[in-house]
Amino acid sequence: MAKFLYTLIVTIGLFLLLVPGIIWAIMFYLAAYLIVDKNIGPVEALKTSVELTRGLKWDLGVFASVILLVNIIGLVCLGVGLLITLPMTMLANVYIYRQVLARGPIAA
């Protein structure tokens, strides 16, 4: 449900303009991790993700851009590079989630 809401919100933002879609993608970036880690509902996870990412949008945007670039490089290596880059970037995402969570209002 949260992934559906996330996709819907980001798609609407991308249709409106590119910038709101990117901003909303960053704001709700942590929602899926919150659902799995904290066992909260989808709407609450989206709200909590907004709180946690407040003030970090530029940092998370740069991080997401680097992750995208690393995965594109893995794809360019005949797709075989994705066998290395995808797990690596997934672990990097979890690390960033834990770092943001540690500084946020609902510390683990």
Secondary structure, 3 states (H helix, E strand, C coil): CHHHHHHHHHHHHHHHCHHHHHHHHHHCCCHHHHHHHHCCCHHHHHHHHHHHHCCCHHHHHHHHHHHHHHHHHHHHCCCCCHHHHHHHHHHHHHHHHHHHHHHCCCCC
